[in-house]
Amino acid sequence: MRSHFAMMFLFAVMVSTVFAVLQKDSAREQIRLGLMMASAFVGFGLVVGWMMLAFPLW
Amino acid sequence: MNHTRATTADETRPMELGKLVLLCLAAWALPGAGHLWQRQTSKGLVFLAVLPLMFGLGLLMDGTLFGLTASAQSLLTTGAAIAERGMGLPWLLAALFGAGAGDVVSPTYEYGWVFMVVAGLLNCLVILDARDIALGRK
């Protein structure tokens, strides 16, 4: 697997799953929090990724 | 020291310090074991599935098992080495079988060690959660 996005997505899903299960007790709340957290992880990663275009490595 | 464990809403029973230490050790060795011990089966199974998978994926991504021996290493590397050890048995097995040599030129190397370090840190949180449940704080 060489896709940066896929790895970031996997990371976001797994970390969000653990946090959601730790923080909430009912399955419904866990799924809700997990989805919100994973979306935030991925969204924030994409935004920061695009922002980094302004700072190229040279 | 008076330790209590909440089993149901209206039932609490004492948990001895020795048993609490054993619970934390089991939770460290096998992610989710602390929750399974306390009959939180679904939570325990999620941790048991996700954390070793995350650590294993880190190994597959050419992540490295950081050592604690070299005095020349940075403080950050030492922190990463300690965090990886939070994973318990999966870390021990990887170390015993010589996995996690790490390939710094691999494009996925950075992702790999981050997966492994974060899996270890998350397991530390899971251990603390199991301890809080055992003490009746949750």
N, CA and C atoms of all chains as a GROMACS GRO file, in nm:
protein
  588
    1MET      N    1   0.084  -0.119   0.000
    1MET     CA    2   0.000   0.000   0.000
    1MET      C    3   0.088   0.125   0.000
    2ARG      N    4   0.070   0.207  -0.102
    2ARG     CA    5   0.156   0.325  -0.114
    2ARG      C    6   0.076   0.455  -0.117
    3SER      N    7  -0.056   0.446  -0.102
    3SER     CA    8  -0.138   0.566  -0.110
    3SER      C    9  -0.138   0.639   0.025
    4HIS      N   10  -0.095   0.763   0.023
    4HIS     CA   11  -0.091   0.841   0.147
    4HIS      C   12  -0.232   0.861   0.202
    5PHE      N   13  -0.326   0.884   0.110
    5PHE     CA   14  -0.463   0.907   0.156
    5PHE      C   15  -0.519   0.782   0.223
    6ALA      N   16  -0.494   0.667   0.162
    6ALA     CA   17  -0.545   0.542   0.219
    6ALA      C   18  -0.487   0.518   0.358
    7MET      N   19  -0.359   0.548   0.373
    7MET     CA   20  -0.297   0.527   0.505
    7MET      C   21  -0.352   0.625   0.608
    8MET      N   22  -0.372   0.749   0.565
    8MET     CA   23  -0.430   0.848   0.656
    8MET      C   24  -0.572   0.808   0.695
    9PHE      N   25  -0.647   0.758   0.597
    9PHE     CA   26  -0.785   0.716   0.622
    9PHE      C   27  -0.789   0.600   0.722
   10LEU      N   28  -0.701   0.501   0.700
   10LEU     CA   29  -0.692   0.386   0.791
   10LEU      C   30  -0.660   0.432   0.933
   11PHE      N   31  -0.561   0.521   0.941
   11PHE     CA   32  -0.519   0.574   1.071
   11PHE      C   33  -0.637   0.643   1.140
   12ALA      N   34  -0.706   0.728   1.064
   12ALA     CA   35  -0.819   0.804   1.119
   12ALA      C   36  -0.928   0.710   1.169
   13VAL      N   37  -0.959   0.608   1.090
   13VAL     CA   38  -1.066   0.516   1.127
   13VAL      C   39  -1.030   0.438   1.254
   14MET      N   40  -0.905   0.389   1.261
   14MET     CA   41  -0.868   0.307   1.377
   14MET      C   42  -0.859   0.389   1.505
   15VAL      N   43  -0.798   0.508   1.497
   15VAL     CA   44  -0.787   0.592   1.616
   15VAL      C   45  -0.926   0.638   1.662
   16SER      N   46  -1.011   0.676   1.566
   16SER     CA   47  -1.146   0.720   1.600
   16SER      C   48  -1.227   0.607   1.665
   17THR      N   49  -1.209   0.486   1.614
   17THR     CA   50  -1.281   0.372   1.671
   17THR      C   51  -1.245   0.354   1.818
   18VAL      N   52  -1.114   0.357   1.847
   18VAL     CA   53  -1.071   0.335   1.986
   18VAL      C   54  -1.122   0.448   2.076
   19PHE      N   55  -1.108   0.572   2.030
   19PHE     CA   56  -1.155   0.685   2.113
   19PHE      C   57  -1.306   0.679   2.135
   20ALA      N   58  -1.380   0.647   2.029
   20ALA     CA   59  -1.526   0.643   2.041
   20ALA      C   60  -1.570   0.534   2.139
   21VAL      N   61  -1.506   0.418   2.131
   21VAL     CA   62  -1.543   0.307   2.219
   21VAL      C   63  -1.503   0.339   2.364
   22LEU      N   64  -1.391   0.411   2.379
   22LEU     CA   65  -1.348   0.449   2.514
   22LEU      C   66  -1.444   0.549   2.577
   23GLN      N   67  -1.492   0.643   2.495
   23GLN     CA   68  -1.566   0.754   2.553
   23GLN      C   69  -1.716   0.732   2.565
   24LYS      N   70  -1.773   0.649   2.480
   24LYS     CA   71  -1.918   0.630   2.482
   24LYS      C   72  -1.954   0.485   2.514
   25ASP      N   73  -2.074   0.467   2.571
   25ASP     CA   74  -2.113   0.333   2.611
   25ASP      C   75  -2.211   0.266   2.515
   26SER      N   76  -2.303   0.343   2.458
   26SER     CA   77  -2.400   0.279   2.368
   26SER      C   78  -2.343   0.274   2.226
   27ALA      N   79  -2.382   0.170   2.153
   27ALA     CA   80  -2.330   0.149   2.017
   27ALA      C   81  -2.363   0.268   1.927
   28ARG      N   82  -2.483   0.320   1.943
   28ARG     CA   83  -2.527   0.434   1.860
   28ARG      C   84  -2.436   0.556   1.881
   29GLU      N   85  -2.410   0.585   2.009
   29GLU     CA   86  -2.322   0.700   2.040
   29GLU      C   87  -2.180   0.676   1.991
   30GLN      N   88  -2.135   0.551   2.004
   30GLN     CA   89  -1.999   0.519   1.961
   30GLN      C   90  -1.985   0.539   1.810
   31ILE      N   91  -2.084   0.493   1.734
   31ILE     CA   92  -2.078   0.507   1.587
   31ILE      C   93  -2.082   0.654   1.549
   32ARG      N   94  -2.170   0.729   1.615
   32ARG     CA   95  -2.183   0.872   1.586
   32ARG      C   96  -2.052   0.946   1.613
   33LEU      N   97  -1.995   0.924   1.732
   33LEU     CA   98  -1.870   0.993   1.767
   33LEU      C   99  -1.756   0.947   1.676
   34GLY      N  100  -1.752   0.816   1.650
   34GLY     CA  101  -1.646   0.762   1.564
   34GLY      C  102  -1.649   0.822   1.425
   35LEU      N  103  -1.769   0.831   1.368
   35LEU     CA  104  -1.782   0.890   1.233
   35LEU      C  105  -1.743   1.037   1.233
   36MET      N  106  -1.787   1.108   1.337
   36MET     CA  107  -1.753   1.251   1.345
   36MET      C  108  -1.602   1.270   1.357
   37MET      N  109  -1.541   1.189   1.442
   37MET     CA  110  -1.398   1.203   1.467
   37MET      C  111  -1.316   1.165   1.342
   38ALA      N  112  -1.357   1.055   1.278
   38ALA     CA  113  -1.285   1.011   1.158
   38ALA      C  114  -1.298   1.115   1.047
   39SER      N  115  -1.418   1.172   1.032
   39SER     CA  116  -1.437   1.276   0.930
   39SER      C  117  -1.350   1.397   0.960
   40ALA      N  118  -1.344   1.434   1.088
   40ALA     CA  119  -1.262   1.550   1.126
   40ALA      C  120  -1.114   1.522   1.098
   41PHE      N  121  -1.069   1.402   1.130
   41PHE     CA  122  -0.929   1.363   1.105
   41PHE      C  123  -0.898   1.379   0.955
   42VAL      N  124  -0.983   1.317   0.872
   42VAL     CA  125  -0.958   1.316   0.728
   42VAL      C  126  -0.970   1.458   0.671
   43GLY      N  127  -1.076   1.528   0.711
   43GLY     CA  128  -1.096   1.665   0.662
   43GLY      C  129  -0.982   1.756   0.699
   44PHE      N  130  -0.940   1.749   0.824
   44PHE     CA  131  -0.831   1.834   0.871
   44PHE      C  132  -0.701   1.798   0.798
   45GLY      N  133  -0.680   1.668   0.778
   45GLY     CA  134  -0.560   1.622   0.706
   45GLY      C  135  -0.557   1.677   0.564
   46LEU      N  136  -0.673   1.674   0.497
   46LEU     CA  137  -0.680   1.726   0.360
   46LEU      C  138  -0.654   1.877   0.356
   47VAL      N  139  -0.714   1.949   0.450
   47VAL     CA  140  -0.695   2.095   0.455
   47VAL      C  141  -0.548   2.129   0.479
   48VAL      N  142  -0.488   2.063   0.577
   48VAL     CA  143  -0.346   2.089   0.608
   48VAL      C  144  -0.258   2.050   0.489
   49GLY      N  145  -0.296   1.938   0.424
   49GLY     CA  146  -0.221   1.894   0.306
   49GLY      C  147  -0.221   1.999   0.196
   50TRP      N  148  -0.339   2.056   0.171
   50TRP     CA  149  -0.348   2.161   0.069
   50TRP      C  150  -0.272   2.286   0.112
   51MET      N  151  -0.279   2.319   0.240
   51MET     CA  152  -0.208   2.438   0.289
   51MET      C  153  -0.057   2.423   0.271
   52MET      N  154  -0.010   2.298   0.280
   52MET     CA  155   0.134   2.276   0.269
   52MET      C  156   0.185   2.300   0.127
   53LEU      N  157   0.091   2.305   0.030
   53LEU     CA  158   0.133   2.337  -0.107
   53LEU      C  159   0.199   2.475  -0.114
   54ALA      N  160   0.162   2.561  -0.020
   54ALA     CA  161   0.218   2.696  -0.018
   54ALA      C  162   0.362   2.697   0.034
   55PHE      N  163   0.404   2.585   0.092
   55PHE     CA  164   0.540   2.578   0.147
   55PHE      C  165   0.615   2.461   0.083
   56PRO      N  166   0.653   2.475  -0.044
   56PRO     CA  167   0.719   2.362  -0.111
   56PRO      C  168   0.858   2.335  -0.053
   57LEU      N  169   0.898   2.209  -0.064
   57LEU     CA  170   1.033   2.173  -0.020
   57LEU      C  171   1.130   2.209  -0.131
   58TRP      N  172   1.232   2.280  -0.102
   58TRP     CA  173   1.334   2.307  -0.202
   58TRP      C  174   1.471   2.317  -0.138
   59MET      N  175  -0.597   0.037   5.167
   59MET     CA  176  -0.655   0.104   5.051
   59MET      C  177  -0.783   0.032   5.008
   60ASN      N  178  -0.887   0.108   4.988
   60ASN     CA  179  -1.016   0.046   4.956
   60ASN      C  180  -1.047   0.061   4.806
   61HIS      N  181  -1.034  -0.046   4.734
   61HIS     CA  182  -1.067  -0.043   4.592
   61HIS      C  183  -1.202  -0.108   4.570
   62THR      N  184  -1.284  -0.046   4.489
   62THR     CA  185  -1.414  -0.106   4.459
   62THR      C  186  -1.431  -0.117   4.309
   63ARG      N  187  -1.511  -0.211   4.268
   63ARG     CA  188  -1.539  -0.229   4.125
   63ARG      C  189  -1.689  -0.232   4.104
   64ALA      N  190  -1.740  -0.148   4.015
   64ALA     CA  191  -1.883  -0.147   3.987
   64ALA      C  192  -1.914  -0.255   3.885
   65THR      N  193  -1.998  -0.348   3.921
   65THR     CA  194  -2.035  -0.453   3.827
   65THR      C  195  -2.169  -0.423   3.764
   66THR      N  196  -2.264  -0.383   3.847
   66THR     CA  197  -2.392  -0.336   3.794
   66THR      C  198  -2.421  -0.204   3.862
   67ALA      N  199  -2.537  -0.146   3.828
   67ALA     CA  200  -2.568  -0.014   3.882
   67ALA      C  201  -2.577  -0.016   4.035
   68ASP      N  202  -2.629  -0.125   4.089
   68ASP     CA  203  -2.651  -0.126   4.234
   68ASP      C  204  -2.562  -0.224   4.309
   69GLU      N  205  -2.464  -0.278   4.241
   69GLU     CA  206  -2.377  -0.373   4.309
   69GLU      C  207  -2.230  -0.330   4.298
   70THR      N  208  -2.165  -0.317   4.411
   70THR     CA  209  -2.021  -0.291   4.408
   70THR      C  210  -1.955  -0.394   4.497
   71ARG      N  211  -1.836  -0.439   4.455
   71ARG     CA  212  -1.764  -0.531   4.543
   71ARG      C  213  -1.617  -0.494   4.541
   72PRO      N  214  -1.550  -0.521   4.650
   72PRO     CA  215  -1.412  -0.476   4.661
   72PRO      C  216  -1.321  -0.548   4.563
   73MET      N  217  -1.223  -0.475   4.514
   73MET     CA  218  -1.120  -0.537   4.430
   73MET      C  219  -0.986  -0.513   4.498
   74GLU      N  220  -0.920  -0.621   4.527
   74GLU     CA  221  -0.792  -0.607   4.599
   74GLU      C  222  -0.688  -0.546   4.507
   75LEU      N  223  -0.588  -0.487   4.573
   75LEU     CA  224  -0.481  -0.421   4.498
   75LEU      C  225  -0.410  -0.520   4.406
   76GLY      N  226  -0.387  -0.642   4.459
   76GLY     CA  227  -0.319  -0.744   4.380
   76GLY      C  228  -0.395  -0.777   4.252
   77LYS      N  229  -0.526  -0.788   4.267
   77LYS     CA  230  -0.610  -0.821   4.152
   77LYS      C  231  -0.611  -0.706   4.050
   78LEU      N  232  -0.609  -0.584   4.106
   78LEU     CA  233  -0.609  -0.466   4.020
   78LEU      C  234  -0.480  -0.459   3.938
   79VAL      N  235  -0.367  -0.490   4.004
   79VAL     CA  236  -0.238  -0.490   3.934
   79VAL      C  237  -0.238  -0.597   3.825
   80LEU      N  238  -0.294  -0.714   3.859
   80LEU     CA  239  -0.301  -0.825   3.764
   80LEU      C  240  -0.388  -0.786   3.643
   81LEU      N  241  -0.497  -0.716   3.672
   81LEU     CA  242  -0.587  -0.671   3.565
   81LEU      C  243  -0.513  -0.574   3.471
   82CYS      N  244  -0.437  -0.482   3.531
   82CYS     CA  245  -0.363  -0.385   3.448
   82CYS      C  246  -0.256  -0.456   3.366
   83LEU      N  247  -0.190  -0.555   3.427
   83LEU     CA  248  -0.088  -0.631   3.354
   83LEU      C  249  -0.149  -0.708   3.237
   84ALA      N  250  -0.264  -0.768   3.263
   84ALA     CA  251  -0.334  -0.842   3.155
   84ALA      C  252  -0.376  -0.746   3.045
   85ALA      N  253  -0.425  -0.626   3.086
   85ALA     CA  254  -0.468  -0.526   2.987
   85ALA      C  255  -0.350  -0.477   2.906
   86TRP      N  256  -0.232  -0.469   2.968
   86TRP     CA  257  -0.112  -0.428   2.894
   86TRP      C  258  -0.070  -0.539   2.797
   87ALA      N  259  -0.067  -0.662   2.848
   87ALA     CA  260  -0.016  -0.774   2.767
   87ALA      C  261  -0.105  -0.798   2.645
   88LEU      N  262  -0.235  -0.797   2.667
   88LEU     CA  263  -0.328  -0.826   2.558
   88LEU      C  264  -0.430  -0.712   2.550
   89PRO      N  265  -0.421  -0.627   2.449
   89PRO     CA  266  -0.513  -0.515   2.440
   89PRO      C  267  -0.660  -0.560   2.450
   90GLY      N  268  -0.731  -0.496   2.541
   90GLY     CA  269  -0.873  -0.530   2.558
   90GLY      C  270  -0.899  -0.633   2.666
   91ALA      N  271  -0.793  -0.698   2.715
   91ALA     CA  272  -0.812  -0.804   2.815
   91ALA      C  273  -0.871  -0.748   2.945
   92GLY      N  274  -0.836  -0.626   2.980
   92GLY     CA  275  -0.889  -0.564   3.102
   92GLY      C  276  -1.040  -0.546   3.094
   93HIS      N  277  -1.088  -0.512   2.975
   93HIS     CA  278  -1.232  -0.495   2.958
   93HIS      C  279  -1.303  -0.631   2.952
   94LEU      N  280  -1.241  -0.726   2.882
   94LEU     CA  281  -1.300  -0.860   2.874
   94LEU      C  282  -1.311  -0.921   3.014
   95TRP      N  283  -1.209  -0.901   3.096
   95TRP     CA  284  -1.205  -0.949   3.235
   95TRP      C  285  -1.328  -0.898   3.311
   96GLN      N  286  -1.362  -0.770   3.284
   96GLN     CA  287  -1.474  -0.708   3.357
   96GLN      C  288  -1.607  -0.719   3.282
   97ARG      N  289  -1.612  -0.815   3.192
   97ARG     CA  290  -1.734  -0.848   3.116
   97ARG      C  291  -1.782  -0.735   3.026
   98GLN      N  292  -1.690  -0.649   2.985
   98GLN     CA  293  -1.725  -0.547   2.885
   98GLN      C  294  -1.681  -0.605   2.750
   99THR      N  295  -1.754  -0.708   2.709
   99THR     CA  296  -1.710  -0.790   2.596
   99THR      C  297  -1.696  -0.713   2.466
  100SER      N  298  -1.796  -0.633   2.433
  100SER     CA  299  -1.791  -0.566   2.303
  100SER      C  300  -1.674  -0.467   2.296
  101LYS      N  301  -1.654  -0.392   2.407
  101LYS     CA  302  -1.543  -0.298   2.409
  101LYS      C  303  -1.410  -0.373   2.400
  102GLY      N  304  -1.398  -0.478   2.480
  102GLY     CA  305  -1.275  -0.557   2.481
  102GLY      C  306  -1.242  -0.614   2.345
  103LEU      N  307  -1.345  -0.664   2.276
  103LEU     CA  308  -1.321  -0.725   2.144
  103LEU      C  309  -1.279  -0.620   2.041
  104VAL      N  310  -1.337  -0.499   2.053
  104VAL     CA  311  -1.297  -0.392   1.960
  104VAL      C  312  -1.149  -0.359   1.981
  105PHE      N  313  -1.110  -0.344   2.107
  105PHE     CA  314  -0.969  -0.312   2.135
  105PHE      C  315  -0.878  -0.426   2.091
  106LEU      N  316  -0.922  -0.548   2.117
  106LEU     CA  317  -0.844  -0.666   2.080
  106LEU      C  318  -0.826  -0.676   1.928
  107ALA      N  319  -0.925  -0.630   1.854
  107ALA     CA  320  -0.914  -0.636   1.708
  107ALA      C  321  -0.835  -0.519   1.652
  108VAL      N  322  -0.867  -0.398   1.700
  108VAL     CA  323  -0.812  -0.278   1.636
  108VAL      C  324  -0.664  -0.254   1.672
  109LEU      N  325  -0.630  -0.265   1.799
  109LEU     CA  326  -0.495  -0.225   1.839
  109LEU      C  327  -0.385  -0.317   1.782
  110PRO      N  328  -0.397  -0.450   1.794
  110PRO     CA  329  -0.294  -0.534   1.732
  110PRO      C  330  -0.291  -0.517   1.579
  111LEU      N  331  -0.411  -0.493   1.519
  111LEU     CA  332  -0.416  -0.471   1.373
  111LEU      C  333  -0.336  -0.344   1.337
  112MET      N  334  -0.356  -0.242   1.415
  112MET     CA  335  -0.286  -0.116   1.390
  112MET      C  336  -0.134  -0.134   1.404
  113PHE      N  337  -0.095  -0.206   1.508
  113PHE     CA  338   0.048  -0.233   1.530
  113PHE      C  339   0.104  -0.319   1.416
  114GLY      N  340   0.028  -0.420   1.377
  114GLY     CA  341   0.071  -0.509   1.268
  114GLY      C  342   0.083  -0.434   1.135
  115LEU      N  343  -0.012  -0.346   1.109
  115LEU     CA  344  -0.005  -0.266   0.986
  115LEU      C  345   0.119  -0.178   0.988
  116GLY      N  346   0.150  -0.124   1.105
  116GLY     CA  347   0.272  -0.043   1.119
  116GLY      C  348   0.396  -0.124   1.082
  117LEU      N  349   0.399  -0.249   1.127
  117LEU     CA  350   0.512  -0.336   1.092
  117LEU      C  351   0.517  -0.361   0.942
  118LEU      N  352   0.399  -0.386   0.882
  118LEU     CA  353   0.392  -0.410   0.738
  118LEU      C  354   0.433  -0.288   0.656
  119MET      N  355   0.416  -0.171   0.716
  119MET     CA  356   0.453  -0.047   0.646
  119MET      C  357   0.600  -0.012   0.670
  120ASP      N  358   0.679  -0.110   0.708
  120ASP     CA  359   0.823  -0.092   0.731
  120ASP      C  360   0.855  -0.005   0.851
  121GLY      N  361   0.763   0.001   0.947
  121GLY     CA  362   0.790   0.074   1.071
  121GLY      C  363   0.897   0.004   1.151
  122THR      N  364   0.952   0.075   1.248
  122THR     CA  365   1.064   0.019   1.324
  122THR      C  366   1.029   0.003   1.472
  123LEU      N  367   1.092  -0.097   1.534
  123LEU     CA  368   1.082  -0.111   1.680
  123LEU      C  369   1.200  -0.032   1.737
  124PHE      N  370   1.171   0.080   1.799
  124PHE     CA  371   1.279   0.163   1.851
  124PHE      C  372   1.341   0.095   1.974
  125GLY      N  373   1.474   0.102   1.981
  125GLY     CA  374   1.544   0.042   2.095
  125GLY      C  375   1.561   0.143   2.207
  126LEU      N  376   1.588   0.091   2.326
  126LEU     CA  377   1.609   0.180   2.441
  126LEU      C  378   1.755   0.183   2.484
  127THR      N  379   1.840   0.112   2.413
  127THR     CA  380   1.977   0.092   2.461
  127THR      C  381   2.073   0.206   2.426
  128ALA      N  382   2.068   0.252   2.303
  128ALA     CA  383   2.171   0.348   2.260
  128ALA      C  384   2.157   0.480   2.334
  129SER      N  385   2.270   0.529   2.383
  129SER     CA  386   2.268   0.656   2.456
  129SER      C  387   2.268   0.774   2.360
  130ALA      N  388   2.301   0.746   2.233
  130ALA     CA  389   2.311   0.855   2.136
  130ALA      C  390   2.175   0.898   2.081
  131GLN      N  391   2.071   0.819   2.109
  131GLN     CA  392   1.943   0.850   2.047
  131GLN      C  393   1.877   0.972   2.113
  132SER      N  394   1.787   1.033   2.039
  132SER     CA  395   1.723   1.154   2.089
  132SER      C  396   1.613   1.121   2.190
  133LEU      N  397   1.570   1.225   2.259
  133LEU     CA  398   1.463   1.210   2.358
  133LEU      C  399   1.334   1.163   2.292
  134LEU      N  400   1.310   1.214   2.170
  134LEU     CA  401   1.187   1.176   2.097
  134LEU      C  402   1.187   1.027   2.064
  135THR      N  403   1.305   0.977   2.023
  135THR     CA  404   1.316   0.835   1.990
  135THR      C  405   1.293   0.750   2.115
  136THR      N  406   1.345   0.798   2.228
  136THR     CA  407   1.325   0.726   2.353
  136THR      C  408   1.175   0.723   2.387
  137GLY      N  409   1.108   0.836   2.366
  137GLY     CA  410   0.965   0.842   2.392
  137GLY      C  411   0.889   0.745   2.303
  138ALA      N  412   0.929   0.738   2.176
  138ALA     CA  413   0.864   0.647   2.082
  138ALA      C  414   0.888   0.502   2.124
  139ALA      N  415   1.009   0.473   2.172
  139ALA     CA  416   1.043   0.337   2.215
  139ALA      C  417   0.955   0.296   2.333
  140ILE      N  418   0.938   0.388   2.428
  140ILE     CA  419   0.854   0.359   2.546
  140ILE      C  420   0.708   0.341   2.503
  141ALA      N  421   0.662   0.429   2.413
  141ALA     CA  422   0.523   0.420   2.366
  141ALA      C  423   0.497   0.286   2.298
  142GLU      N  424   0.590   0.240   2.216
  142GLU     CA  425   0.570   0.111   2.147
  142GLU      C  426   0.559  -0.003   2.247
  143ARG      N  427   0.632   0.007   2.356
  143ARG     CA  428   0.626  -0.099   2.458
  143ARG      C  429   0.490  -0.104   2.529
  144GLY      N  430   0.412   0.001   2.513
  144GLY     CA  431   0.276   0.001   2.569
  144GLY      C  432   0.187  -0.102   2.503
  145MET      N  433   0.231  -0.158   2.394
  145MET     CA  434   0.150  -0.252   2.316
  145MET      C  435   0.150  -0.393   2.376
  146GLY      N  436   0.244  -0.421   2.466
  146GLY     CA  437   0.244  -0.550   2.535
  146GLY      C  438   0.288  -0.667   2.449
  147LEU      N  439   0.205  -0.772   2.446
  147LEU     CA  440   0.242  -0.897   2.380
  147LEU      C  441   0.275  -0.882   2.230
  148PRO      N  442   0.195  -0.807   2.152
  148PRO     CA  443   0.232  -0.791   2.011
  148PRO      C  444   0.371  -0.730   1.994
  149TRP      N  445   0.405  -0.634   2.079
  149TRP     CA  446   0.540  -0.576   2.072
  149TRP      C  447   0.645  -0.681   2.106
  150LEU      N  448   0.616  -0.758   2.211
  150LEU     CA  449   0.711  -0.860   2.257
  150LEU      C  450   0.734  -0.965   2.147
  151LEU      N  451   0.626  -1.008   2.084
  151LEU     CA  452   0.637  -1.108   1.977
  151LEU      C  453   0.717  -1.051   1.858
  152ALA      N  454   0.687  -0.926   1.824
  152ALA     CA  455   0.760  -0.863   1.712
  152ALA      C  456   0.909  -0.856   1.744
  153ALA      N  457   0.941  -0.820   1.868
  153ALA     CA  458   1.082  -0.810   1.907
  153ALA      C  459   1.148  -0.948   1.907
  154LEU      N  460   1.076  -1.050   1.958
  154LEU     CA  461   1.131  -1.186   1.965
  154LEU      C  462   1.157  -1.244   1.826
  155PHE      N  463   1.067  -1.214   1.733
  155PHE     CA  464   1.082  -1.271   1.599
  155PHE      C  465   1.162  -1.181   1.504
  156GLY      N  466   1.221  -1.078   1.558
  156GLY     CA  467   1.308  -0.993   1.477
  156GLY      C  468   1.236  -0.907   1.375
  157ALA      N  469   1.106  -0.884   1.397
  157ALA     CA  470   1.032  -0.796   1.305
  157ALA      C  471   1.060  -0.651   1.343
  158GLY      N  472   1.020  -0.560   1.257
  158GLY     CA  473   1.033  -0.418   1.288
  158GLY      C  474   1.175  -0.366   1.277
  159ALA      N  475   1.249  -0.418   1.180
  159ALA     CA  476   1.385  -0.367   1.159
  159ALA      C  477   1.379  -0.224   1.108
  160GLY      N  478   1.270  -0.193   1.036
  160GLY     CA  479   1.253  -0.057   0.984
  160GLY      C  480   1.335  -0.034   0.859
  161ASP      N  481   1.274   0.031   0.762
  161ASP     CA  482   1.344   0.062   0.638
  161ASP      C  483   1.326   0.212   0.613
  162VAL      N  484   1.427   0.289   0.651
  162VAL     CA  485   1.411   0.435   0.649
  162VAL      C  486   1.391   0.492   0.508
  163VAL      N  487   1.429   0.418   0.406
  163VAL     CA  488   1.409   0.469   0.270
  163VAL      C  489   1.273   0.430   0.211
  164SER      N  490   1.199   0.348   0.285
  164SER     CA  491   1.066   0.310   0.238
  164SER      C  492   0.972   0.430   0.245
  165PRO      N  493   0.888   0.450   0.142
  165PRO     CA  494   0.794   0.564   0.145
  165PRO      C  495   0.695   0.556   0.260
  166THR      N  496   0.675   0.436   0.313
  166THR     CA  497   0.576   0.421   0.419
  166THR      C  498   0.639   0.410   0.558
  167TYR      N  499   0.770   0.430   0.565
  167TYR     CA  500   0.840   0.414   0.693
  167TYR      C  501   0.782   0.503   0.804
  168GLU      N  502   0.761   0.632   0.772
  168GLU     CA  503   0.710   0.725   0.874
  168GLU      C  504   0.570   0.686   0.921
  169TYR      N  505   0.486   0.647   0.824
  169TYR     CA  506   0.352   0.601   0.860
  169TYR      C  507   0.362   0.479   0.951
  170GLY      N  508   0.453   0.390   0.915
  170GLY     CA  509   0.468   0.265   0.989
  170GLY      C  510   0.497   0.287   1.136
  171TRP      N  511   0.600   0.366   1.164
  171TRP     CA  512   0.632   0.382   1.306
  171TRP      C  513   0.527   0.465   1.380
  172VAL      N  514   0.461   0.556   1.308
  172VAL     CA  515   0.354   0.633   1.373
  172VAL      C  516   0.238   0.539   1.411
  173PHE      N  517   0.202   0.448   1.322
  173PHE     CA  518   0.096   0.349   1.354
  173PHE      C  519   0.135   0.271   1.481
  174MET      N  520   0.262   0.228   1.486
  174MET     CA  521   0.305   0.144   1.599
  174MET      C  522   0.308   0.222   1.730
  175VAL      N  523   0.359   0.345   1.724
  175VAL     CA  524   0.368   0.428   1.845
  175VAL      C  525   0.227   0.464   1.894
  176VAL      N  526   0.140   0.502   1.802
  176VAL     CA  527   0.005   0.542   1.842
  176VAL      C  528  -0.072   0.421   1.896
  177ALA      N  529  -0.051   0.304   1.838
  177ALA     CA  530  -0.117   0.183   1.891
  177ALA      C  531  -0.075   0.160   2.037
  178GLY      N  532   0.053   0.177   2.066
  178GLY     CA  533   0.103   0.161   2.203
  178GLY      C  534   0.042   0.263   2.297
  179LEU      N  535   0.035   0.388   2.251
  179LEU     CA  536  -0.022   0.494   2.336
  179LEU      C  537  -0.171   0.471   2.360
  180LEU      N  538  -0.241   0.428   2.255
  180LEU     CA  539  -0.384   0.400   2.272
  180LEU      C  540  -0.406   0.286   2.370
  181ASN      N  541  -0.318   0.187   2.366
  181ASN     CA  542  -0.333   0.076   2.462
  181ASN      C  543  -0.313   0.126   2.605
  182CYS      N  544  -0.225   0.225   2.623
  182CYS     CA  545  -0.208   0.283   2.758
  182CYS      C  546  -0.339   0.347   2.804
  183LEU      N  547  -0.408   0.416   2.713
  183LEU     CA  548  -0.538   0.475   2.747
  183LEU      C  549  -0.639   0.366   2.782
  184VAL      N  550  -0.635   0.258   2.705
  184VAL     CA  551  -0.727   0.146   2.728
  184VAL      C  552  -0.701   0.083   2.866
  185ILE      N  553  -0.573   0.073   2.904
  185ILE     CA  554  -0.538   0.019   3.036
  185ILE      C  555  -0.596   0.110   3.146
  186LEU      N  556  -0.577   0.241   3.129
  186LEU     CA  557  -0.629   0.336   3.229
  186LEU      C  558  -0.780   0.329   3.238
  187ASP      N  559  -0.847   0.308   3.124
  187ASP     CA  560  -0.993   0.296   3.124
  187ASP      C  561  -1.036   0.171   3.200
  188ALA      N  562  -0.964   0.060   3.176
  188ALA     CA  563  -0.998  -0.064   3.246
  188ALA      C  564  -0.978  -0.046   3.397
  189ARG      N  565  -0.872   0.026   3.434
  189ARG     CA  566  -0.845   0.052   3.575
  189ARG      C  567  -0.955   0.138   3.637
  190ASP      N  568  -0.998   0.241   3.564
  190ASP     CA  569  -1.105   0.326   3.616
  190ASP      C  570  -1.234   0.249   3.635
  191ILE      N  571  -1.263   0.159   3.542
  191ILE     CA  572  -1.385   0.076   3.555
  191ILE      C  573  -1.372  -0.013   3.679
  192ALA      N  574  -1.252  -0.070   3.698
  192ALA     CA  575  -1.230  -0.158   3.812
  192ALA      C  576  -1.243  -0.083   3.944
  193LEU      N  577  -1.207   0.045   3.943
  193LEU     CA  578  -1.217   0.123   4.067
  193LEU      C  579  -1.353   0.187   4.086
  194GLY      N  580  -1.443   0.161   3.989
  194GLY     CA  581  -1.578   0.216   4.000
  194GLY      C  582  -1.588   0.362   3.965
  195ARG      N  583  -1.488   0.413   3.897
  195ARG     CA  584  -1.491   0.555   3.860
  195ARG      C  585  -1.568   0.580   3.730
  196LYS      N  586  -1.600   0.474   3.659
  196LYS     CA  587  -1.675   0.491   3.533
  196LYS      C  588  -1.800   0.404   3.536
   0.00000   0.00000   0.00000
